[in-house]
Amino acid sequence: MILGASGSGKSLLLKICAGLIIPEEGKVTLGGMDLALAPKETLQDLRAKVGFVFQNSALISNMAIYDNVALPIRYHKKGSEAEVQVRVEEKMALFGVHQYIYRSIPAQLSLEMHRRAALARAFILDPELLLLDQPTGGLESEKAQRLGRIIRDYQKKAGASLLEVDSEWPPPGPPADRVGVLEGGHIVAEGTVEEMKSYFEKLRNSGTLS
């Protein structure tokens, strides 16, 4: 997990990791391939293995929730609409997206349902890499914890890699394996959850962190 204040570069980092933005320096490799040099078709295949949740959910405003969730599988996979329906309903049920909102548009949804639908879409292709930008931001602690457990359960069962960013300590949801702190585009501290507890406690004691 990466923690950082607003403007520290968290969202930019995830977009670079997904190959959506080419870094000015250095390189990002996925599956052994430099994303900046990957042919278009190869890049498309690699992106099919990545589940991305944007900070603002990025659901398409004029598209029904069902079709928003189905979009990646329709784009990346060839199959019948019946197969699409099975996968969409499976992921929507996993994240608690109610059937009665399937045909609603994003503007009609609560923040919680926005978050749940965005997660269902990110997981629709059973990704190997999860890039999550504050996926439970703004939710009550209990709901954030519940969604966090679903994410971690999937990660363990699928053997997927997970990079999540957030802006608060302690972060919502189950603890991550390791935590890094991003400031001005640079990692200034990193360690296990226990190590980072000590780090943030020192900052509070020094008055650096309120």
ROMI-614580 format. One record per atom (N, C-alpha, C): residue number from 1; residue in three letters; atom name; x, y, z. Coordinates in steps of 0.2 Angstrom, whole numbers, plus 2048, in hexadecimal, padded with zeros to 3 digits. Example, Ala and Ser with C-alpha at 12.3 -4.5 7.8 and 13.67 -1.06 7.14 Angstrom:
BEGIN
resi  resn  name  east  north  up
1  ALA  N  842  7E4  827
1  ALA  CA  83E  7EA  827
1  ALA  C  842  7F0  827
2  SER  N  840  7F5  823
2  SER  CA  844  7FB  824
2  SER  C  840  800  827
This chain:
BEGIN
resi  resn  name  east  north  up
1  MET  N  804  7FA  800
1  MET  CA  800  800  800
1  MET  C  804  806  800
2  ILE  N  802  80B  7FC
2  ILE  CA  806  812  7FC
2  ILE  C  801  817  7FF
3  LEU  N  804  81B  804
3  LEU  CA  800  820  807
3  LEU  C  803  827  805
4  GLY  N  7FF  82C  805
4  GLY  CA  802  832  803
4  GLY  C  7FC  837  803
5  ALA  N  7FE  83E  805
5  ALA  CA  7F9  843  805
5  ALA  C  7F7  845  7FD
6  SER  N  7F2  849  7FD
6  SER  CA  7EF  84B  7F6
6  SER  C  7F5  84E  7F3
7  GLY  N  7F6  84D  7EC
7  GLY  CA  7FB  850  7E8
7  GLY  C  802  84D  7E9
8  SER  N  802  847  7ED
8  SER  CA  809  844  7EE
8  SER  C  80B  840  7E8
9  GLY  N  806  83E  7E3
9  GLY  CA  808  83A  7DD
9  GLY  C  805  833  7DE
10  LYS  N  800  831  7E2
10  LYS  CA  7FE  82B  7E3
10  LYS  C  7FA  828  7DD
11  SER  N  7F5  82C  7DA
11  SER  CA  7F1  82A  7D4
11  SER  C  7F6  82A  7CE
12  LEU  N  7FA  82F  7CE
12  LEU  CA  7FF  82F  7C8
12  LEU  C  803  828  7C8
13  LEU  N  805  826  7CE
13  LEU  CA  809  820  7CE
13  LEU  C  805  81A  7CC
14  LEU  N  7FF  819  7CE
14  LEU  CA  7FB  814  7CC
14  LEU  C  7FA  814  7C4
15  LYS  N  7F9  81A  7C1
15  LYS  CA  7F8  81A  7BA
15  LYS  C  7FE  818  7B6
16  ILE  N  804  81A  7B9
16  ILE  CA  80A  818  7B6
16  ILE  C  80B  811  7B6
17  CYS  N  809  80E  7BC
17  CYS  CA  80A  806  7BD
17  CYS  C  805  803  7B8
18  ALA  N  800  806  7B6
18  ALA  CA  7FB  803  7B2
18  ALA  C  7FD  804  7AA
19  GLY  N  802  808  7A9
19  GLY  CA  804  80A  7A2
19  GLY  C  7FF  80F  79F
20  LEU  N  7FB  812  7A3
20  LEU  CA  7F7  817  7A0
20  LEU  C  7FB  81E  79F
21  ILE  N  800  81F  7A3
21  ILE  CA  805  825  7A2
21  ILE  C  80C  822  7A2
22  ILE  N  810  825  79D
22  ILE  CA  817  823  79C
22  ILE  C  81B  827  7A1
23  PRO  N  81F  824  7A5
23  PRO  CA  823  828  7AA
23  PRO  C  828  82C  7A6
24  GLU  N  82A  832  7A9
24  GLU  CA  82F  836  7A6
24  GLU  C  836  833  7A7
25  GLU  N  837  82F  7AC
25  GLU  CA  83D  82C  7AE
25  GLU  C  83C  825  7B0
26  GLY  N  841  820  7AF
26  GLY  CA  840  819  7B1
26  GLY  C  83B  815  7AD
27  LYS  N  839  810  7AF
27  LYS  CA  834  80C  7AB
27  LYS  C  830  807  7AF
28  VAL  N  82B  805  7AD
28  VAL  CA  826  800  7B0
28  VAL  C  826  7FA  7AC
29  THR  N  827  7F4  7AF
29  THR  CA  826  7EE  7AC
29  THR  C  820  7EA  7AF
30  LEU  N  81D  7E7  7AA
30  LEU  CA  817  7E2  7AC
30  LEU  C  818  7DC  7A8
31  GLY  N  818  7D6  7AC
31  GLY  CA  819  7D0  7A8
31  GLY  C  820  7D0  7A4
32  GLY  N  825  7D4  7A7
32  GLY  CA  82B  7D4  7A3
32  GLY  C  82C  7D9  79E
33  MET  N  826  7DC  79C
33  MET  CA  826  7E1  797
33  MET  C  826  7E8  799
34  ASP  N  82A  7EC  796
34  ASP  CA  82A  7F3  797
34  ASP  C  824  7F6  794
35  LEU  N  820  7F9  798
35  LEU  CA  819  7FB  796
35  LEU  C  81A  801  791
36  ALA  N  81F  805  791
36  ALA  CA  820  80A  78C
36  ALA  C  822  808  785
37  LEU  N  825  802  785
37  LEU  CA  827  7FF  77F
37  LEU  C  823  7FA  77C
38  ALA  N  81E  7F8  780
38  ALA  CA  819  7F2  77E
38  ALA  C  815  7F4  778
39  PRO  N  814  7F0  773
39  PRO  CA  810  7F1  76D
39  PRO  C  809  7F1  770
40  LYS  N  804  7F5  76C
40  LYS  CA  7FE  7F6  76E
40  LYS  C  7FA  7F0  770
41  GLU  N  7FA  7EA  76C
41  GLU  CA  7F7  7E4  76E
41  GLU  C  7F9  7E1  774
42  THR  N  800  7E1  775
42  THR  CA  803  7DE  77B
42  THR  C  801  7E2  781
43  LEU  N  801  7E9  781
43  LEU  CA  7FF  7ED  786
43  LEU  C  7F7  7EC  788
44  GLN  N  7F3  7EB  783
44  GLN  CA  7EC  7E9  784
44  GLN  C  7EB  7E3  788
45  ASP  N  7EF  7DE  786
45  ASP  CA  7EF  7D7  78A
45  ASP  C  7F1  7D8  791
46  LEU  N  7F7  7DC  792
46  LEU  CA  7F9  7DD  799
46  LEU  C  7F4  7E1  79D
47  ARG  N  7F1  7E5  79A
47  ARG  CA  7EC  7E9  79E
47  ARG  C  7E6  7E5  7A0
48  ALA  N  7E4  7E0  79C
48  ALA  CA  7DF  7DB  79E
48  ALA  C  7E0  7D8  7A4
49  LYS  N  7E7  7D7  7A6
49  LYS  CA  7E9  7D4  7AC
49  LYS  C  7E9  7D9  7B3
50  VAL  N  7E7  7DF  7B1
50  VAL  CA  7E7  7E4  7B7
50  VAL  C  7E0  7E7  7B8
51  GLY  N  7DF  7E7  7BF
51  GLY  CA  7D9  7E9  7C1
51  GLY  C  7DA  7F0  7C4
52  PHE  N  7D7  7F5  7C2
52  PHE  CA  7D8  7FC  7C4
52  PHE  C  7D2  800  7C7
53  VAL  N  7D3  802  7CD
53  VAL  CA  7CD  806  7CF
53  VAL  C  7D0  80E  7D0
54  PHE  N  7CD  812  7CC
54  PHE  CA  7CF  819  7CC
54  PHE  C  7CC  81C  7D3
55  GLN  N  7CF  822  7D5
55  GLN  CA  7CD  825  7DB
55  GLN  C  7C6  828  7DB
56  ASN  N  7C3  82A  7D5
56  ASN  CA  7BD  82C  7D4
56  ASN  C  7B8  827  7D1
57  SER  N  7BA  821  7D1
57  SER  CA  7B7  81B  7CF
57  SER  C  7B7  81B  7C7
58  ALA  N  7B6  820  7C4
58  ALA  CA  7B7  821  7BC
58  ALA  C  7B2  81C  7B9
59  LEU  N  7AC  81C  7BC
59  LEU  CA  7A6  818  7B8
59  LEU  C  7A4  81D  7B2
60  ILE  N  7A2  81A  7AD
60  ILE  CA  7A0  81E  7A7
60  ILE  C  799  821  7A8
61  SER  N  798  827  7A8
61  SER  CA  792  82B  7AB
61  SER  C  78C  829  7A7
62  ASN  N  78C  828  7A1
62  ASN  CA  786  826  79D
62  ASN  C  785  81F  79C
63  MET  N  788  81B  79F
63  MET  CA  788  813  79E
63  MET  C  785  810  7A5
64  ALA  N  781  80B  7A4
64  ALA  CA  77E  808  7A9
64  ALA  C  783  804  7AD
65  ILE  N  782  803  7B4
65  ILE  CA  787  800  7B8
65  ILE  C  788  7F9  7B6
66  TYR  N  784  7F6  7B4
66  TYR  CA  785  7EF  7B1
66  TYR  C  78A  7EF  7AB
67  ASP  N  789  7F4  7A7
67  ASP  CA  78D  7F5  7A1
67  ASP  C  794  7F7  7A3
68  ASN  N  794  7FC  7A8
68  ASN  CA  79B  7FE  7AA
68  ASN  C  79F  7F8  7AD
69  VAL  N  79C  7F4  7B1
69  VAL  CA  7A0  7EE  7B3
69  VAL  C  7A1  7E9  7AE
70  ALA  N  79D  7E8  7A9
70  ALA  CA  79E  7E4  7A3
70  ALA  C  7A4  7E6  79E
71  LEU  N  7A5  7ED  79E
71  LEU  CA  7A9  7F0  799
71  LEU  C  7B0  7EC  798
72  PRO  N  7B4  7EB  79E
72  PRO  CA  7BA  7E8  79C
72  PRO  C  7BA  7E1  799
73  ILE  N  7B5  7DD  79B
73  ILE  CA  7B5  7D6  798
73  ILE  C  7B2  7D6  791
74  ARG  N  7AE  7DB  790
74  ARG  CA  7AC  7DC  789
74  ARG  C  7B1  7DE  784
75  TYR  N  7B6  7E2  787
75  TYR  CA  7BB  7E5  783
75  TYR  C  7C1  7E0  782
76  HIS  N  7C3  7DD  787
76  HIS  CA  7C9  7D8  787
76  HIS  C  7C7  7D1  785
77  LYS  N  7C1  7CF  786
77  LYS  CA  7C0  7C8  785
77  LYS  C  7BA  7C7  780
78  LYS  N  7BB  7C1  77C
78  LYS  CA  7B6  7BF  778
78  LYS  C  7B1  7BA  77B
79  GLY  N  7AB  7BB  77B
79  GLY  CA  7A7  7B6  77E
79  GLY  C  79F  7B8  77D
80  SER  N  79B  7B4  77F
80  SER  CA  794  7B5  77E
80  SER  C  791  7BA  784
81  GLU  N  78C  7BE  782
81  GLU  CA  789  7C2  787
81  GLU  C  787  7BE  78D
82  ALA  N  785  7B8  78C
82  ALA  CA  783  7B4  792
82  ALA  C  789  7B3  797
83  GLU  N  78F  7B2  794
83  GLU  CA  795  7B1  798
83  GLU  C  797  7B7  79B
84  VAL  N  796  7BD  798
84  VAL  CA  797  7C4  79B
84  VAL  C  792  7C5  7A1
85  GLN  N  78C  7C3  7A0
85  GLN  CA  787  7C4  7A6
85  GLN  C  789  7C0  7AC
86  VAL  N  78B  7B9  7AB
86  VAL  CA  78D  7B5  7B0
86  VAL  C  793  7B9  7B4
87  ARG  N  798  7BB  7B1
87  ARG  CA  79E  7BE  7B4
87  ARG  C  79C  7C5  7B7
88  VAL  N  798  7C9  7B4
88  VAL  CA  796  7CF  7B7
88  VAL  C  792  7CE  7BD
89  GLU  N  78D  7C9  7BD
89  GLU  CA  789  7C8  7C3
89  GLU  C  78D  7C5  7C9
90  GLU  N  792  7C1  7C7
90  GLU  CA  797  7BE  7CC
90  GLU  C  79A  7C4  7D0
91  LYS  N  79D  7C8  7CC
91  LYS  CA  7A2  7CE  7CF
91  LYS  C  79D  7D3  7D3
92  MET  N  797  7D4  7D0
92  MET  CA  793  7D9  7D3
92  MET  C  790  7D6  7DA
93  ALA  N  78F  7CF  7DA
93  ALA  CA  78D  7CC  7E0
93  ALA  C  793  7CC  7E5
94  LEU  N  799  7CB  7E3
94  LEU  CA  79F  7CB  7E7
94  LEU  C  79F  7D1  7EB
95  PHE  N  79E  7D7  7E8
95  PHE  CA  79F  7DE  7EB
95  PHE  C  799  7E1  7ED
96  GLY  N  793  7DD  7ED
96  GLY  CA  78D  7DF  7F0
96  GLY  C  78A  7E5  7EC
97  VAL  N  78A  7E5  7E5
97  VAL  CA  787  7E9  7E1
97  VAL  C  780  7E7  7E0
98  HIS  N  77B  7EA  7E2
98  HIS  CA  774  7E8  7E2
98  HIS  C  771  7E7  7DB
99  GLN  N  76D  7E2  7D9
99  GLN  CA  76A  7E1  7D3
99  GLN  C  766  7E7  7D0
100  TYR  N  762  7EA  7D5
100  TYR  CA  75E  7EF  7D3
100  TYR  C  761  7F6  7D0
101  ILE  N  768  7F6  7D1
101  ILE  CA  76B  7FC  7CE
101  ILE  C  76F  7FA  7C8
102  TYR  N  76E  7F4  7C5
102  TYR  CA  772  7F2  7BF
102  TYR  C  771  7F7  7B9
103  ARG  N  76B  7F9  7B9
103  ARG  CA  769  7FE  7B3
103  ARG  C  76A  805  7B5
104  SER  N  76C  807  7BB
104  SER  CA  76D  80E  7BD
104  SER  C  773  810  7BA
105  ILE  N  773  817  7B9
105  ILE  CA  77A  81A  7B7
105  ILE  C  77D  81C  7BD
106  PRO  N  784  81E  7BD
106  PRO  CA  788  81F  7C3
106  PRO  C  785  825  7C7
107  ALA  N  782  82A  7C4
107  ALA  CA  780  830  7C7
107  ALA  C  77A  82E  7CC
108  GLN  N  777  829  7CB
108  GLN  CA  772  827  7D0
108  GLN  C  774  822  7D5
109  LEU  N  77A  821  7D6
109  LEU  CA  77D  81D  7DB
109  LEU  C  780  821  7E1
110  SER  N  780  81D  7E7
110  SER  CA  783  820  7ED
110  SER  C  78A  81F  7EC
111  LEU  N  78E  822  7F0
111  LEU  CA  796  822  7F0
111  LEU  C  797  81A  7F1
112  GLU  N  794  817  7F6
112  GLU  CA  796  810  7F7
112  GLU  C  795  80C  7F1
113  MET  N  78F  80D  7EE
113  MET  CA  78E  809  7E8
113  MET  C  793  80A  7E2
114  HIS  N  795  811  7E2
114  HIS  CA  79A  812  7DD
114  HIS  C  7A0  80E  7DE
115  ARG  N  7A2  80E  7E5
115  ARG  CA  7A8  80A  7E6
115  ARG  C  7A8  803  7E5
116  ARG  N  7A2  800  7E7
116  ARG  CA  7A1  7F9  7E5
116  ARG  C  7A1  7F7  7DE
117  ALA  N  79E  7FB  7DA
117  ALA  CA  79D  7FA  7D3
117  ALA  C  7A4  7FB  7D0
118  ALA  N  7A8  800  7D2
118  ALA  CA  7AF  801  7CF
118  ALA  C  7B3  7FB  7D1
119  LEU  N  7B2  7F8  7D7
119  LEU  CA  7B6  7F2  7D9
119  LEU  C  7B4  7EC  7D4
120  ALA  N  7AD  7EB  7D3
120  ALA  CA  7AB  7E5  7CF
120  ALA  C  7AE  7E6  7C8
121  ARG  N  7AE  7EC  7C6
121  ARG  CA  7B1  7ED  7BF
121  ARG  C  7B8  7EB  7BF
122  ALA  N  7BC  7ED  7C4
122  ALA  CA  7C3  7EC  7C4
122  ALA  C  7C5  7E5  7C5
123  PHE  N  7C0  7E1  7C8
123  PHE  CA  7C2  7DA  7C9
123  PHE  C  7BF  7D5  7C4
124  ILE  N  7BB  7D8  7BF
124  ILE  CA  7B7  7D4  7BA
124  ILE  C  7BB  7CF  7B6
125  LEU  N  7C2  7D1  7B5
125  LEU  CA  7C6  7CC  7B1
125  LEU  C  7CB  7C8  7B5
126  ASP  N  7C9  7C7  7BC
126  ASP  CA  7CD  7C4  7C0
126  ASP  C  7D5  7C6  7C0
127  PRO  N  7D6  7CC  7C1
127  PRO  CA  7DD  7CF  7C0
127  PRO  C  7E3  7CC  7C4
128  GLU  N  7E9  7CC  7C1
128  GLU  CA  7EF  7CA  7C4
128  GLU  C  7F2  7CF  7C8
129  LEU  N  7F0  7D6  7C6
129  LEU  CA  7F3  7DB  7CA
129  LEU  C  7ED  7E0  7CB
130  LEU  N  7ED  7E3  7D1
130  LEU  CA  7E8  7E7  7D3
130  LEU  C  7EB  7EE  7D5
131  LEU  N  7E8  7F3  7D2
131  LEU  CA  7EB  7FA  7D3
131  LEU  C  7E5  7FE  7D6
132  LEU  N  7E4  7FF  7DC
132  LEU  CA  7DE  802  7DF
132  LEU  C  7E0  809  7E2
133  ASP  N  7DC  80E  7E0
133  ASP  CA  7DD  815  7E2
133  ASP  C  7D7  817  7E7
134  GLN  N  7D9  816  7EE
134  GLN  CA  7D4  817  7F3
134  GLN  C  7CD  814  7F1
135  PRO  N  7CD  80E  7F0
135  PRO  CA  7C7  80A  7EE
135  PRO  C  7C1  80B  7F3
136  THR  N  7C3  80C  7FA
136  THR  CA  7BD  80D  7FF
136  THR  C  7BD  814  801
137  GLY  N  7C0  818  7FE
137  GLY  CA  7C0  81F  801
137  GLY  C  7B9  822  802
138  GLY  N  7B8  825  807
138  GLY  CA  7B2  828  809
138  GLY  C  7AD  824  80C
139  LEU  N  7AE  81D  80D
139  LEU  CA  7AA  819  810
139  LEU  C  7AB  818  817
140  GLU  N  7A5  816  81B
140  GLU  CA  7A6  815  822
140  GLU  C  7AB  80F  823
141  SER  N  7AE  80F  829
141  SER  CA  7B3  80B  82B
141  SER  C  7B1  803  82A
142  GLU  N  7AB  802  82C
142  GLU  CA  7A9  7FB  82C
142  GLU  C  7A8  7F8  825
143  LYS  N  7A5  7FD  820
143  LYS  CA  7A4  7FB  819
143  LYS  C  7AB  7FB  816
144  ALA  N  7B0  7FF  817
144  ALA  CA  7B6  7FF  814
144  ALA  C  7BA  7F9  816
145  GLN  N  7B9  7F7  81C
145  GLN  CA  7BD  7F1  81F
145  GLN  C  7BA  7EA  81B
146  ARG  N  7B3  7EA  81A
146  ARG  CA  7B0  7E5  817
146  ARG  C  7B2  7E4  810
147  LEU  N  7B2  7EA  80C
147  LEU  CA  7B5  7E9  805
147  LEU  C  7BC  7E8  805
148  GLY  N  7C0  7EA  80A
148  GLY  CA  7C7  7E9  80A
148  GLY  C  7C8  7E1  80B
149  ARG  N  7C4  7DE  80F
149  ARG  CA  7C5  7D7  810
149  ARG  C  7C4  7D3  809
150  ILE  N  7BF  7D5  805
150  ILE  CA  7BD  7D2  7FF
150  ILE  C  7C3  7D2  7FA
151  ILE  N  7C6  7D8  7FA
151  ILE  CA  7CC  7DA  7F6
151  ILE  C  7D2  7D5  7F8
152  ARG  N  7D3  7D5  7FF
152  ARG  CA  7D9  7D1  801
152  ARG  C  7D8  7C9  800
153  ASP  N  7D1  7C7  801
153  ASP  CA  7D0  7C0  800
153  ASP  C  7D1  7BE  7F9
154  TYR  N  7CF  7C3  7F4
154  TYR  CA  7D0  7C1  7ED
154  TYR  C  7D8  7C1  7EC
155  GLN  N  7DB  7C6  7EE
155  GLN  CA  7E3  7C6  7ED
155  GLN  C  7E6  7BF  7EF
156  LYS  N  7E4  7BD  7F5
156  LYS  CA  7E7  7B7  7F8
156  LYS  C  7E5  7B1  7F3
157  LYS  N  7DF  7B0  7F2
157  LYS  CA  7DC  7AA  7EE
157  LYS  C  7DF  7AA  7E7
158  ALA  N  7E0  7B0  7E4
158  ALA  CA  7E2  7B1  7DD
158  ALA  C  7EA  7B1  7DC
159  GLY  N  7ED  7B3  7E2
159  GLY  CA  7F4  7B4  7E2
159  GLY  C  7F6  7BA  7DE
160  ALA  N  7F1  7BF  7DE
160  ALA  CA  7F2  7C5  7DB
160  ALA  C  7F6  7CA  7DF
161  SER  N  7F9  7CF  7DB
161  SER  CA  7FD  7D4  7DE
161  SER  C  7F9  7DA  7DF
162  LEU  N  7FA  7DE  7E4
162  LEU  CA  7F5  7E4  7E6
162  LEU  C  7FA  7EA  7E8
163  LEU  N  7F8  7EF  7E5
163  LEU  CA  7FB  7F6  7E6
163  LEU  C  7F5  7FA  7E7
164  GLU  N  7F4  7FD  7EE
164  GLU  CA  7EF  801  7EF
164  GLU  C  7F1  807  7F2
165  VAL  N  7EE  80D  7F1
165  VAL  CA  7F0  813  7F3
165  VAL  C  7EB  816  7F7
166  ASP  N  7ED  81A  7FD
166  ASP  CA  7E8  81E  801
166  ASP  C  7EB  824  804
167  SER  N  7E7  828  807
167  SER  CA  7EA  82E  80A
167  SER  C  7EA  82F  811
168  GLU  N  7E8  829  815
168  GLU  CA  7E7  82A  81C
168  GLU  C  7EA  824  820
169  TRP  N  7ED  825  826
169  TRP  CA  7EF  820  82A
169  TRP  C  7EC  820  831
170  PRO  N  7E9  81A  833
170  PRO  CA  7EA  814  830
170  PRO  C  7E5  813  82A
171  PRO  N  7E7  810  824
171  PRO  CA  7E3  80F  81F
171  PRO  C  7DD  80B  820
172  PRO  N  7D7  80C  81C
172  PRO  CA  7D1  808  81E
172  PRO  C  7D3  801  81B
173  GLY  N  7CF  7FC  81D
173  GLY  CA  7D0  7F5  81B
173  GLY  C  7D5  7F1  81E
174  PRO  N  7D6  7EB  81D
174  PRO  CA  7DB  7E6  820
174  PRO  C  7E2  7E9  81E
175  PRO  N  7E7  7E8  823
175  PRO  CA  7EE  7EA  822
175  PRO  C  7F1  7E7  81C
176  ALA  N  7F5  7EB  819
176  ALA  CA  7F9  7E9  813
176  ALA  C  7FF  7E6  815
177  ASP  N  803  7E2  811
177  ASP  CA  809  7DF  812
177  ASP  C  80F  7E4  814
178  ARG  N  80F  7E9  810
178  ARG  CA  814  7EF  811
178  ARG  C  810  7F5  80F
179  VAL  N  813  7FB  812
179  VAL  CA  810  801  811
179  VAL  C  816  806  80F
180  GLY  N  815  80A  80A
180  GLY  CA  81A  80F  808
180  GLY  C  816  816  809
181  VAL  N  81A  81B  80A
181  VAL  CA  818  822  80B
181  VAL  C  81B  826  805
182  LEU  N  816  829  801
182  LEU  CA  818  82D  7FB
182  LEU  C  818  835  7FC
183  GLU  N  81D  838  7FB
183  GLU  CA  81D  83F  7FC
183  GLU  C  821  842  7F6
184  GLY  N  81D  847  7F2
184  GLY  CA  820  84A  7EC
184  GLY  C  823  845  7E7
185  GLY  N  81F  840  7E6
185  GLY  CA  821  83B  7E1
185  GLY  C  827  836  7E3
186  HIS  N  829  836  7EA
186  HIS  CA  82E  832  7EC
186  HIS  C  82C  82E  7F2
187  ILE  N  82E  828  7F3
187  ILE  CA  82D  824  7F9
187  ILE  C  832  826  7FE
188  VAL  N  82F  829  804
188  VAL  CA  833  82B  809
188  VAL  C  834  827  80F
189  ALA  N  82F  822  80F
189  ALA  CA  830  81D  815
189  ALA  C  82C  816  812
190  GLU  N  82E  811  815
190  GLU  CA  82A  80B  813
190  GLU  C  82C  805  818
191  GLY  N  827  800  819
191  GLY  CA  828  7FB  81E
191  GLY  C  822  7F7  81F
192  THR  N  822  7F2  824
192  THR  CA  81C  7EF  825
192  THR  C  817  7F3  829
193  VAL  N  811  7F1  82A
193  VAL  CA  80C  7F5  82E
193  VAL  C  80F  7F7  835
194  GLU  N  812  7F2  838
194  GLU  CA  815  7F3  83F
194  GLU  C  81A  7F9  83F
195  GLU  N  81E  7F8  83A
195  GLU  CA  824  7FD  839
195  GLU  C  821  804  838
196  MET  N  81C  804  833
196  MET  CA  819  80B  832
196  MET  C  815  80E  837
197  LYS  N  812  809  83C
197  LYS  CA  80F  80C  842
197  LYS  C  814  810  846
198  SER  N  81A  80D  847
198  SER  CA  81F  811  84A
198  SER  C  821  817  847
199  TYR  N  821  817  840
199  TYR  CA  823  81D  83C
199  TYR  C  81E  823  83D
200  PHE  N  817  821  83C
200  PHE  CA  812  826  83D
200  PHE  C  812  828  844
201  GLU  N  813  824  849
201  GLU  CA  813  826  850
201  GLU  C  818  82B  852
202  LYS  N  81E  82A  84F
202  LYS  CA  824  82F  84F
202  LYS  C  822  836  84C
203  LEU  N  81E  836  847
203  LEU  CA  81C  83C  843
203  LEU  C  817  840  848
204  ARG  N  813  83C  84B
204  ARG  CA  80E  83F  84F
204  ARG  C  811  842  855
205  ASN  N  816  83E  858
205  ASN  CA  819  841  85E
205  ASN  C  81D  847  85D
206  SER  N  820  847  857
206  SER  CA  824  84D  855
206  SER  C  820  853  853
207  GLY  N  819  852  852
207  GLY  CA  815  857  850
207  GLY  C  814  858  848
208  THR  N  818  854  844
208  THR  CA  818  854  83D
208  THR  C  811  852  83A
209  LEU  N  80E  84D  83E
209  LEU  CA  808  84A  83C
209  LEU  C  803  84C  841
210  SER  N  7FD  84E  83F
210  SER  CA  7F8  850  844
210  SER  C  7F4  84A  845
